[in-house]
Amino acid sequence: MEIKLFDTTLRDGTQGEGVSLSVEDKLKIARLLDQFGVHFIEGGWPASNPKDTEFFDRARRLRLRQAKLTAFGSTRRANSRAEDDRNLRGLLEAETPAVAIFGKSWLLHVLRVLGTTPEENLAMIGDSVSFLKGRGKEVVYDAEHFFDGFRADREYALRTVSAAAAAGADWVVLCDTNGGSLPSRVGEVVRTVKGHIPGTALGIHTHNDGELAVANALAAVEAGCVQVQGTINGYGERCGNANLVSVIPALQLKLGHVCVEPDRLTRLTELSRAVAEIANMRPDSRAAYVGDSAFAHKGGVHVAAVEKVTASYEHIPPEQVGNRRKVVVSELSGRVNVRVRAAEMGLDVLGSEPAVLARVKDLESRGYQFEAAEGSFELLVRRSRPDYTPPFEILDVVVIGERRRGHGEMFAEATVKVRIGSHVMHEVAEGEGPVHALDGALRKALEPHYPGLREVRLADYKVRILDPESATGAKTRVLIEGAHDEERWSTIGVSRNIIEASCEALTDNLELHLLRVAEASKAGVDRAAS
């Protein structure tokens, strides 16, 4: 069965706390959704704010290949004519092929929120749908709070969707607006509505307040809905909307329905992360299907099994949704973890898996964590190889922080003594803080011998206190991320002295880059010689 995808990231998604999209952002996301294969893109409420009005003005030039741009609004106001309603006129002025309007299904809202009569509410629904249909629009009627309204007064809730269907609505969408329904109840209600208005296509719109939005959407499809509304990454008000990133593969790979072309499904991870980037939201590493940890294997028994049969611990091949398998090395790992993870890095552990694993377990018992610092794990593997030669050696480090007379801020100075081959370099640098000064001194010592380090920058610096109950004597974990062009790597240091932890993470970060460069250079020479 073909299931139509109705994306409301640009409208309902922006109601989520912390989510804000510019007009340019919304246009970018609309293009991505269209390229992915979404059928409806709800762009916003044109009559409600200048940003959405501008979006629809500019969206006319989008040249969408598949998706129908959809304007959103409400039914006419009580005791007025549809022809005179400013909101409905705004929907027409948006010039979209489809419009979505919501109306009240719950008598609580009719009587106490709208302050009108049950009969007038039914007229508002029917008049609004008829008005828009009469002007050539594909009409999606969102039955707001339908499941709560059905529970409170079944007969009246059914009369509201009947009014929309009788007026010619192309779609009647049942909304779990408060997000409190259970899948079994959703399925039961959908089947009832399907029998009540059999000639009208049904859709489902669920919220995640009970952590069941995806489950409720799937239950609704199994009961007869052929349109699913939701947002990318589940963005939305309160706890969010149904996450289409989870709904789509569940419908397509688990239930056998058709949502998008199979080759487009392989771009699902890319879509999720692109939308998160545009929205300036951190991607959820544990998100189903597309998260960085969705196919991460840490336990030694798991990794040993996956190496033999991937389906033994994976519900789908990660490639089907554009993700990848990831083997994590930690104190829970086995030798296979070390071998597989090293192979993913292009390294051969040369039979040293037991030694590397023992070192990992020892260090993790002291507060290190290699899941977040894969660069440090790579360094462990490289240091275990018989051909390992350190590019430099730290002999002495002195870091001073003082407040000098007449100066309001602390002064930081670092002195390092570094051996590079037969040369000993002794350098001093000042900085905004002790780590900044240390970085400057190290670079002054290393860059004359390794000028490529000038192109390496420190992209991130994180500090975590591991045992806060120890107060100022607590053990500190420092994570430093280095970057060169598009390449990034993280290294870790742990100590009760934050300067020592920072020095370890920093020197390892620079050393790993130099080892990679040296190996790449040697490989190039070997290829030229052959």
VOFI-538115 format. One record per residue (C-alpha): x, y, z; residue in one letter; residue number from 1. Coordinates in pm, 1 decimal, padded with zeros to 6 digits. Example, Ala and Ser with C-alpha at 12.3 -4.5 7.8 and 13.67 -1.06 7.14 Angstrom:
<nodes>
         x         y         z  code  pos
   01230.0  -00450.0   00780.0     a    1
   01367.0  -00106.0   00714.0     s    2
</nodes>
This chain:
<nodes>
         x         y         z  code  pos
   00000.0   00000.0   00000.0     m    1
   00129.5   00348.4  -00080.7     e    2
   00146.4   00573.6   00224.7     i    3
   00154.9   00947.5   00166.7     k    4
   00404.2   01139.7   00378.8     l    5
   00288.2   01476.7   00510.9     f    6
   00582.7   01666.2   00657.7     d    7
   00511.6   01949.2   00900.1     t    8
   00867.1   02028.0   01011.6     t    9
   00835.9   02381.9   00877.8     l   10
   00515.1   02446.8   01071.1     r   11
   00452.7   02215.9   01366.5     d   12
   00824.6   02140.8   01402.2     g   13
   00908.3   02506.6   01457.7     t   14
   00675.3   02511.1   01758.7     q   15
   00931.6   02299.7   01942.7     g   16
   01129.5   02474.8   02214.3     e   17
   01470.3   02579.3   02080.7     g   18
   01373.1   02534.9   01714.5     v   19
   01381.1   02848.4   01502.6     s   20
   01402.8   02856.4   01123.7     l   21
   01462.9   03158.0   00903.4     s   22
   01285.5   03186.3   00570.0     v   23
   01606.9   03075.5   00401.0     e   24
   01626.8   02774.9   00636.4     d   25
   01270.6   02675.3   00550.7     k   26
   01338.6   02696.7   00177.7     l   27
   01649.0   02476.1   00215.1     k   28
   01458.3   02213.9   00413.2     i   29
   01169.8   02220.0   00163.2     a   30
   01413.0   02138.9  -00118.2     r   31
   01562.0   01852.4   00083.2     l   32
   01217.6   01708.3   00161.6     l   33
   01114.5   01724.4  -00203.2     d   34
   01435.1   01555.6  -00318.2     q   35
   01383.0   01281.9  -00060.2     f   36
   01030.8   01206.3  -00183.8     g   37
   00789.3   01357.5   00068.9     v   38
   00439.3   01404.7  -00075.5     h   39
   00316.5   01709.7   00120.6     f   40
   00525.7   01988.5   00275.7     i   41
   00333.1   02203.0   00520.4     e   42
   00510.8   02537.1   00498.7     g   43
   00341.7   02734.4   00774.7     g   44
   00041.6   02952.1   00855.5     w   45
   00049.0   03239.0   00602.7     p   46
  -00204.3   03456.0   00779.8     a   47
  -00033.7   03436.5   01118.6     s   48
   00306.9   03604.7   01076.9     n   49
   00523.4   03790.8   00822.4     p   50
   00787.5   03515.7   00805.4     k   51
   00540.8   03254.4   00678.9     d   52
   00390.8   03504.0   00435.1     t   53
   00738.4   03569.5   00293.7     e   54
   00810.0   03196.8   00279.3     f   55
   00505.4   03127.6   00061.7     f   56
   00589.7   03423.5  -00161.0     d   57
   00939.7   03287.5  -00222.7     r   58
   00831.4   02922.6  -00231.7     a   59
   00640.9   02980.6  -00556.5     r   60
   00983.3   02972.8  -00726.7     r   61
   01097.4   02646.8  -00567.1     l   62
   00999.3   02424.7  -00863.6     r   63
   00925.0   02122.9  -00643.7     l   64
   00947.3   01797.3  -00836.7     r   65
   00709.3   01584.1  -00631.4     q   66
   00592.4   01743.5  -00309.2     a   67
   00278.9   01952.9  -00283.7     k   68
   00342.1   02268.8  -00087.4     l   69
   00064.8   02307.0   00169.8     t   70
  -00056.1   02615.5   00356.0     a   71
  -00199.5   02569.8   00705.5     f   72
  -00483.6   02749.4   00881.8     g   73
  -00803.8   02706.7   01077.4     s   74
  -01171.1   02683.9   00997.2     t   75
  -01364.6   03010.4   00968.5     r   76
  -01444.9   03207.4   01278.7     r   77
  -01772.2   03144.0   01458.7     a   78
  -02077.4   03330.9   01332.7     n   79
  -01912.6   03461.5   01016.9     s   80
  -01900.0   03374.2   00648.0     r   81
  -01615.7   03174.1   00494.8     a   82
  -01591.5   03429.2   00213.5     e   83
  -01516.3   03704.5   00465.1     d   84
  -01270.4   03509.1   00679.6     d   85
  -00920.5   03660.6   00678.4     r   86
  -00755.6   03327.8   00759.9     n   87
  -00919.2   03143.3   00468.5     l   88
  -00835.7   03428.0   00230.3     r   89
  -00473.3   03402.1   00345.1     g   90
  -00471.2   03033.9   00252.0     l   91
  -00586.6   03119.1  -00099.9     l   92
  -00331.7   03399.9  -00133.4     e   93
  -00051.4   03152.9  -00055.0     a   94
  -00131.7   02991.8  -00392.3     e   95
  -00045.8   02637.5  -00282.3     t   96
  -00202.3   02333.6  -00450.3     p   97
  -00307.6   02192.8  -00111.8     a   98
  -00429.2   02348.1   00212.1     v   99
  -00464.5   02201.8   00558.8     a  100
  -00719.4   02338.7   00804.1     i  101
  -00786.8   02226.8   01157.7     f  102
  -01120.3   02219.2   01335.5     g  103
  -01248.0   02117.3   01676.4     k  104
  -01352.3   01759.7   01758.0     s  105
  -01374.5   01789.5   02134.7     w  106
  -01675.7   01958.3   02295.8     l  107
  -01445.9   02087.7   02569.7     l  108
  -01277.5   02306.4   02306.3     h  109
  -01600.2   02392.9   02124.7     v  110
  -01778.2   02515.2   02437.3     l  111
  -01496.9   02652.3   02653.4     r  112
  -01219.5   02753.9   02410.2     v  113
  -01410.4   02866.3   02100.3     l  114
  -01711.3   02967.8   02308.7     g  115
  -01961.0   02858.1   02044.9     t  116
  -02229.9   02593.4   02001.4     t  117
  -02181.6   02235.7   01879.7     p  118
  -02395.3   02305.6   01571.3     e  119
  -02204.1   02621.2   01480.1     e  120
  -01876.2   02429.4   01505.1     n  121
  -02006.9   02171.8   01256.0     l  122
  -02108.9   02454.7   01022.9     a  123
  -01763.8   02612.6   01055.9     m  124
  -01603.9   02285.3   00946.0     i  125
  -01836.4   02224.6   00652.0     g  126
  -01834.0   02586.5   00528.0     d  127
  -01455.6   02611.2   00538.5     s  128
  -01395.4   02287.1   00351.6     v  129
  -01659.1   02374.9   00089.2     s  130
  -01513.0   02722.8   00040.1     f  131
  -01162.7   02589.5  -00024.0     l  132
  -01279.6   02299.4  -00240.6     k  133
  -01483.4   02540.4  -00448.0     g  134
  -01161.7   02725.7  -00530.2     r  135
  -00980.7   02419.6  -00656.0     g  136
  -00775.2   02327.6  -00350.5     k  137
  -00685.7   01979.5  -00228.5     e  138
  -00813.0   01998.3   00128.2     v  139
  -00659.5   01820.0   00424.0     v  140
  -00888.4   01847.4   00725.5     y  141
  -00706.7   01802.2   01058.1     d  142
  -00949.9   01684.7   01324.8     a  143
  -00775.3   01841.7   01622.5     e  144
  -00790.5   01658.0   01958.5     h  145
  -00991.1   01384.8   01786.8     f  146
  -00899.2   01098.6   02019.9     f  147
  -00976.4   01304.3   02331.4     d  148
  -01299.6   01422.7   02172.8     g  149
  -01393.6   01066.2   02075.3     f  150
  -01337.2   00949.3   02431.1     r  151
  -01547.8   01233.0   02574.1     a  152
  -01837.0   01217.2   02322.8     d  153
  -01802.9   00957.4   02051.1     r  154
  -02108.4   01062.4   01854.3     e  155
  -02016.2   01429.5   01835.9     y  156
  -01656.0   01356.4   01732.9     a  157
  -01787.4   01140.7   01448.3     l  158
  -02026.7   01417.5   01341.5     r  159
  -01729.5   01657.4   01302.7     t  160
  -01540.4   01431.7   01061.5     v  161
  -01864.5   01354.8   00878.9     s  162
  -01913.1   01730.3   00825.8     a  163
  -01567.1   01756.1   00670.2     a  164
  -01618.9   01449.6   00452.1     a  165
  -01963.0   01563.6   00334.3     a  166
  -01819.1   01901.7   00236.0     a  167
  -01565.6   01728.4   00010.4     g  168
  -01245.9   01705.8   00216.4     a  169
  -00985.1   01500.5   00030.1     d  170
  -00827.7   01388.1   00356.4     w  171
  -00955.1   01358.9   00711.3     v  172
  -00661.8   01343.1   00950.0     v  173
  -00719.2   01221.6   01305.0     l  174
  -00500.9   01415.9   01548.5     c  175
  -00374.8   01295.3   01885.1     d  176
  -00295.7   01656.4   01971.6     t  177
  -00222.6   01602.6   02340.7     n  178
  -00016.5   01291.6   02267.0     g  179
  -00173.8   01077.6   02537.5     g  180
  -00330.6   00792.9   02339.9     s  181
  -00216.7   00429.8   02332.0     l  182
  -00162.4   00229.4   02010.2     p  183
  -00445.2  -00015.4   02077.2     s  184
  -00690.6   00269.3   02127.0     r  185
  -00567.3   00453.1   01817.9     v  186
  -00622.6   00145.6   01604.3     g  187
  -00971.9   00092.1   01742.3     e  188
  -01075.4   00454.1   01679.8     v  189
  -00932.5   00462.5   01326.4     v  190
  -01127.4   00149.4   01234.2     r  191
  -01445.6   00307.9   01368.0     t  192
  -01393.2   00627.4   01167.7     v  193
  -01306.5   00432.3   00853.9     k  194
  -01640.0   00253.2   00879.4     g  195
  -01820.1   00580.8   00943.4     h  196
  -01682.3   00775.8   00643.4     i  197
  -01570.1   00493.3   00410.9     p  198
  -01527.5   00710.5   00103.0     g  199
  -01274.2   00952.0   00254.5     t  200
  -00899.9   00886.2   00281.2     a  201
  -00775.4   00895.6   00640.4     l  202
  -00451.9   01030.9   00785.0     g  203
  -00290.1   01031.9   01128.3     i  204
  -00117.4   01310.2   01322.1     h  205
   00037.0   01209.4   01655.3     t  206
   00235.9   01382.3   01927.6     h  207
   00495.1   01220.4   02149.8     n  208
   00387.6   01316.6   02500.8     d  209
   00352.9   00950.3   02596.1     g  210
   00664.7   00843.5   02395.9     e  211
   00425.9   00665.8   02159.3     l  212
   00391.3   00897.5   01859.5     a  213
   00566.8   00659.4   01619.8     v  214
   00388.2   00353.6   01758.2     a  215
   00052.2   00531.5   01733.9     n  216
   00120.2   00635.7   01373.8     a  217
   00203.3   00276.0   01279.6     l  218
  -00107.5   00146.0   01458.1     a  219
  -00318.6   00396.1   01263.4     a  220
  -00173.9   00279.7   00930.3     v  221
  -00239.5  -00081.4   01019.8     e  222
  -00600.9   00018.8   01094.2     a  223
  -00650.6   00196.0   00761.4     g  224
  -00482.0   00539.2   00748.4     c  225
  -00298.1   00611.7   00423.7     v  226
  -00137.8   00944.0   00516.2     q  227
   00108.4   00998.9   00801.7     v  228
   00191.6   01343.0   00934.6     q  229
   00509.3   01408.9   01126.2     g  230
   00836.3   01597.9   01137.9     t  231
   01199.7   01523.5   01065.0     i  232
   01377.1   01417.6   01386.4     n  233
   01047.5   01447.5   01574.7     g  234
   01075.5   01823.9   01626.4     y  235
   00759.5   01979.8   01765.2     g  236
   00578.7   02132.6   02059.8     e  237
   00631.3   01988.0   02407.9     r  238
   00773.2   01636.7   02352.2     c  239
   00756.9   01664.2   01975.5     g  240
   00567.9   01510.4   01684.8     n  241
   00584.6   01166.1   01530.4     a  242
   00938.7   01129.0   01398.5     n  243
   00915.0   01059.5   01025.4     l  244
   01277.2   00943.6   01032.4     v  245
   01156.5   00645.4   01237.1     s  246
   00811.5   00612.2   01080.6     v  247
   00932.2   00584.6   00720.1     i  248
   01168.4   00286.1   00755.3     p  249
   00923.3   00112.3   00988.9     a  250
   00645.9   00142.7   00730.1     l  251
   00866.6   00050.6   00438.4     q  252
   01108.4  -00209.0   00576.9     l  253
   00894.3  -00363.6   00851.8     k  254
   00537.6  -00342.4   00718.4     l  255
   00610.7  -00357.0   00344.7     g  256
   00432.9  -00034.3   00249.6     h  257
   00572.2   00212.2  -00003.5     v  258
   00664.5   00561.5   00116.6     c  259
   00966.2   00658.8  -00095.3     v  260
   01180.7   00496.2  -00361.2     e  261
   01431.0   00246.0  -00210.6     p  262
   01730.5   00444.9  -00336.2     d  263
   01594.0   00753.9  -00161.5     r  264
   01554.7   00563.4   00164.5     l  265
   01933.1   00522.8   00167.6     t  266
   01951.6   00903.1   00205.9     r  267
   01747.6   00901.4   00526.9     l  268
   02046.7   00947.8   00758.8     t  269
   02176.7   01228.4   00540.5     e  270
   01835.8   01400.3   00548.2     l  271
   01806.7   01373.6   00926.8     s  272
   02149.4   01522.4   00986.4     r  273
   02110.0   01793.5   00721.9     a  274
   01784.2   01916.9   00877.9     v  275
   01944.1   01910.5   01224.0     a  276
   02234.9   02114.8   01091.9     e  277
   02006.5   02373.8   00930.0     i  278
   01797.1   02395.5   01247.5     a  279
   02117.3   02428.1   01454.3     n  280
   02012.1   02131.0   01666.2     m  281
   02254.0   01865.0   01787.3     r  282
   02172.5   01528.1   01624.0     p  283
   02062.0   01259.8   01868.8     d  284
   02340.1   00999.9   01862.5     s  285
   02096.1   00735.3   01990.3     r  286
   01820.5   00807.8   01740.3     a  287
   01673.6   00492.0   01587.7     a  288
   01792.5   00409.9   01234.5     y  289
   01999.6   00726.5   01178.6     v  290
   02184.0   00795.6   01504.9     g  291
   02559.3   00761.5   01522.1     d  292
   02507.2   00487.8   01783.0     s  293
   02212.4   00316.5   01609.7     a  294
   02438.0   00038.2   01483.6     f  295
   02720.7   00071.3   01736.1     a  296
   02838.1  -00251.8   01898.2     h  297
   03030.3  -00238.7   02225.1     k  298
   02994.8  -00571.9   02407.0     g  299
   03257.9  -00828.8   02310.0     g  300
   03001.3  -01107.4   02262.7     v  301
   02794.3  -00882.7   02034.2     h  302
   03089.0  -00783.7   01817.4     v  303
   03209.4  -01142.2   01782.3     a  304
   02862.2  -01242.6   01663.9     a  305
   02818.4  -00946.8   01426.6     v  306
   03153.2  -01023.3   01263.9     e  307
   03012.7  -01364.4   01169.1     k  308
   02645.9  -01276.6   01101.6     v  309
   02549.1  -00909.0   01100.7     t  310
   02179.6  -00988.0   01149.8     a  311
   02259.7  -01150.7   01483.1     s  312
   02255.0  -00809.5   01652.9     y  313
   02112.3  -00574.1   01386.1     e  314
   01742.7  -00545.5   01302.4     h  315
   01819.8  -00411.2   00951.9     i  316
   02137.7  -00359.5   00748.2     p  317
   02244.5  -00000.7   00831.1     p  318
   02311.8   00071.3   00463.3     e  319
   01937.7   00053.8   00390.1     q  320
   01891.8   00387.2   00567.0     v  321
   02230.0   00534.0   00477.9     g  322
   02390.4   00464.9   00815.4     n  323
   02694.1   00253.8   00899.8     r  324
   02803.4  -00011.7   01143.7     r  325
   03030.6   00105.0   01423.4     k  326
   03241.6  -00104.2   01658.1     v  327
   03315.1   00062.4   01992.1     v  328
   03617.5  -00022.9   02203.6     v  329
   03584.4  -00006.2   02583.4     s  330
   03635.5  -00208.7   02899.0     e  331
   03341.8  -00425.0   02786.5     l  332
   03515.4  -00517.0   02462.8     s  333
   03674.9  -00838.0   02345.3     g  334
   03965.3  -00898.4   02110.8     r  335
   03731.6  -00888.8   01811.4     v  336
   03635.9  -00529.4   01897.4     n  337
   04000.6  -00428.6   01881.6     v  338
   04064.7  -00611.1   01554.9     r  339
   03749.4  -00486.6   01380.3     v  340
   03781.8  -00126.3   01499.7     r  341
   04149.2  -00115.3   01401.9     a  342
   04061.6  -00254.1   01057.7     a  343
   03798.6   00021.0   01015.9     e  344
   04079.4   00268.9   01078.5     m  345
   04293.2   00099.7   00815.4     g  346
   04531.6  -00047.6   01074.9     l  347
   04653.9  -00401.5   01133.6     d  348
   04701.6  -00482.4   01501.8     v  349
   04952.4  -00754.8   01405.4     l  350
   04847.9  -00996.5   01677.4     g  351
   04870.7  -00737.0   01952.1     s  352
   04496.5  -00739.0   02027.4     e  353
   04542.5  -00880.3   02381.2     p  354
   04795.8  -00612.7   02474.0     a  355
   04585.9  -00329.4   02329.4     v  356
   04270.6  -00461.7   02496.0     l  357
   04446.7  -00492.8   02832.5     a  358
   04569.4  -00135.7   02799.5     r  359
   04218.2  -00011.8   02711.9     v  360
   04065.2  -00186.1   03012.8     k  361
   04334.5  -00054.8   03245.3     d  362
   04294.7   00302.0   03125.6     l  363
   03912.7   00292.7   03135.0     e  364
   03932.1   00173.7   03497.3     s  365
   04119.9   00499.6   03563.9     r  366
   03861.4   00722.8   03397.9     g  367
   03951.6   00719.1   03028.6     y  368
   03672.7   00664.0   02775.9     q  369
   03767.6   00564.4   02424.0     f  370
   03415.2   00577.2   02281.1     e  371
   03440.4   00955.8   02268.2     a  372
   03813.8   00960.2   02190.1     a  373
   03870.7   00726.1   01900.8     e  374
   04187.7   00916.3   01817.3     g  375
   04338.1   00798.9   02146.3     s  376
   04242.9   00440.1   02065.4     f  377
   04405.4   00472.4   01724.2     e  378
   04717.6   00601.1   01899.0     l  379
   04718.2   00297.6   02130.7     l  380
   04710.2   00068.6   01826.8     v  381
   04986.4   00261.0   01649.1     r  382
   05204.0   00257.1   01961.4     r  383
   05162.8  -00120.6   01988.7     s  384
   05319.9  -00179.0   01648.3     r  385
   05689.1  -00275.5   01630.4     p  386
   05761.5  -00001.6   01375.4     d  387
   05627.8   00276.2   01600.4     y  388
   05859.3   00575.3   01630.1     t  389
   05734.0   00877.3   01825.9     p  390
   05764.7   01198.9   01623.2     p  391
   05856.9   01390.9   01939.9     f  392
   05905.4   01342.2   02313.3     e  393
   05799.8   01580.3   02589.5     i  394
   06082.6   01622.7   02839.8     l  395
   05965.1   01906.6   03062.3     d  396
   05650.0   02115.8   03101.4     v  397
   05608.3   02421.3   03322.2     v  398
   05284.2   02619.4   03328.4     v  399
   05251.5   02936.7   03532.7     i  400
   04937.8   03129.8   03613.5     g  401
   04962.3   03451.3   03812.4     e  402
   04792.8   03785.8   03858.9     r  403
   05054.6   04056.8   03825.7     r  404
   05038.9   04390.3   04000.4     r  405
   04837.7   04642.3   03802.6     g  406
   04666.2   04376.6   03590.0     h  407
   04310.4   04265.0   03656.0     g  408
   04330.0   03928.6   03479.6     e  409
   04537.7   03617.3   03537.7     m  410
   04852.5   03582.2   03329.8     f  411
   04936.7   03240.9   03176.7     a  412
   05276.4   03127.7   03052.9     e  413
   05394.2   02783.5   02944.5     a  414
   05747.7   02650.1   02897.5     t  415
   05814.5   02319.7   02721.3     v  416
   06126.9   02120.4   02646.7     k  417
   06075.8   01878.8   02355.3     v  418
   06310.5   01626.2   02194.9     r  419
   06273.3   01575.7   01817.9     i  420
   06526.0   01321.4   01699.9     g  421
   06863.5   01449.3   01821.5     s  422
   06734.9   01803.9   01872.5     h  423
   06604.7   01945.7   02198.4     v  424
   06374.6   02245.1   02164.2     m  425
   06308.4   02479.6   02458.0     h  426
   06024.6   02727.3   02402.4     e  427
   05802.0   02965.7   02598.7     v  428
   05462.3   03110.6   02506.4     a  429
   05193.9   03323.5   02668.3     e  430
   04822.5   03258.6   02633.8     g  431
   04470.0   03354.1   02735.1     e  432
   04478.3   03060.2   02974.7     g  433
   04711.5   02774.0   03068.2     p  434
   04599.6   02538.6   02790.8     v  435
   04619.4   02814.7   02529.6     h  436
   04972.8   02897.6   02647.4     a  437
   05070.3   02529.2   02642.5     l  438
   04939.3   02490.1   02288.1     d  439
   05141.0   02794.7   02180.6     g  440
   05463.6   02669.1   02336.4     a  441
   05426.0   02322.5   02183.9     l  442
   05365.9   02467.3   01839.4     r  443
   05668.7   02694.3   01866.8     k  444
   05879.6   02387.8   01944.6     a  445
   05729.5   02155.1   01683.0     l  446
   05641.2   02369.3   01380.3     e  447
   06002.0   02435.2   01263.7     p  448
   06035.3   02057.0   01217.8     h  449
   05673.2   01987.1   01125.7     y  450
   05541.9   02296.3   00940.1     p  451
   05219.1   02115.0   00846.5     g  452
   05102.9   02157.9   01207.9     l  453
   05025.1   02521.4   01124.0     r  454
   04719.3   02391.3   00937.0     e  455
   04595.4   02188.2   01237.2     v  456
   04349.7   02369.4   01463.3     r  457
   04187.2   02274.2   01790.0     l  458
   03815.1   02254.7   01717.6     a  459
   03680.6   02168.4   02062.8     d  460
   03790.2   02139.9   02424.6     y  461
   03571.6   01966.2   02683.0     k  462
   03628.6   01910.1   03053.8     v  463
   03438.4   01668.8   03275.4     r  464
   03479.2   01615.7   03648.9     i  465
   03470.9   01241.5   03719.3     l  466
   03436.0   01245.1   04099.4     d  467
   03281.4   01579.8   04201.9     p  468
   03257.5   01464.9   04563.3     e  469
   03637.5   01512.8   04579.0     s  470
   03581.3   01886.6   04526.8     a  471
   03896.4   02069.6   04415.8     t  472
   04092.4   01742.9   04424.8     g  473
   03860.7   01574.4   04175.1     a  474
   03984.0   01372.0   03881.0     k  475
   03939.9   01554.2   03550.3     t  476
   03880.3   01414.1   03202.7     r  477
   03980.9   01639.0   02913.2     v  478
   03871.6   01574.7   02555.3     l  479
   04034.8   01771.5   02273.5     i  480
   03917.2   01761.0   01914.0     e  481
   04169.0   01843.0   01642.1     g  482
   04082.4   01936.8   01285.5     a  483
   04262.1   01952.2   00952.5     h  484
   04054.4   02039.4   00647.1     d  485
   03745.5   01813.6   00680.4     e  486
   03918.9   01557.8   00902.7     e  487
   03851.6   01556.3   01278.1     r  488
   03985.7   01340.6   01560.6     w  489
   03954.4   01340.5   01940.7     s  490
   04205.8   01249.1   02209.5     t  491
   04169.4   01220.5   02584.0     i  492
   04365.0   01290.1   02900.0     g  493
   04280.7   01207.2   03261.9     v  494
   04443.0   01336.0   03579.2     s  495
   04368.5   01504.1   03909.7     r  496
   04569.9   01792.4   03765.3     n  497
   04372.3   01959.3   03486.5     i  498
   04693.6   02092.5   03327.5     i  499
   04838.7   01741.4   03309.0     e  500
   04516.7   01600.6   03160.9     a  501
   04508.6   01882.2   02905.4     s  502
   04875.2   01831.2   02817.8     c  503
   04820.7   01460.6   02755.9     e  504
   04516.6   01516.6   02535.7     a  505
   04688.7   01798.3   02345.4     l  506
   05020.7   01622.4   02279.8     t  507
   04841.3   01302.0   02175.0     d  508
   04622.7   01504.1   01939.0     n  509
   04924.8   01656.1   01763.8     l  510
   05118.1   01327.4   01761.2     e  511
   04834.1   01136.2   01597.4     l  512
   04817.3   01386.3   01312.7     h  513
   05193.5   01359.7   01257.9     l  514
   05181.9   00978.8   01256.4     l  515
   04901.0   00979.6   00999.5     r  516
   05090.2   01224.3   00777.6     v  517
   05408.6   01016.3   00801.6     a  518
   05223.5   00696.3   00712.9     e  519
   05050.1   00858.5   00415.6     a  520
   05383.2   00996.2   00293.1     s  521
   05550.8   00656.1   00323.9     k  522
   05263.6   00490.1   00135.3     a  523
   05306.8   00745.8  -00143.9     g  524
   05678.9   00677.1  -00168.5     v  525
   05619.0   00301.4  -00175.8     d  526
   05364.5   00337.7  -00457.0     r  527
   05605.3   00556.2  -00656.7     a  528
   05886.3   00304.3  -00609.8     a  529
   05669.8   00017.8  -00728.8     s  530
</nodes>
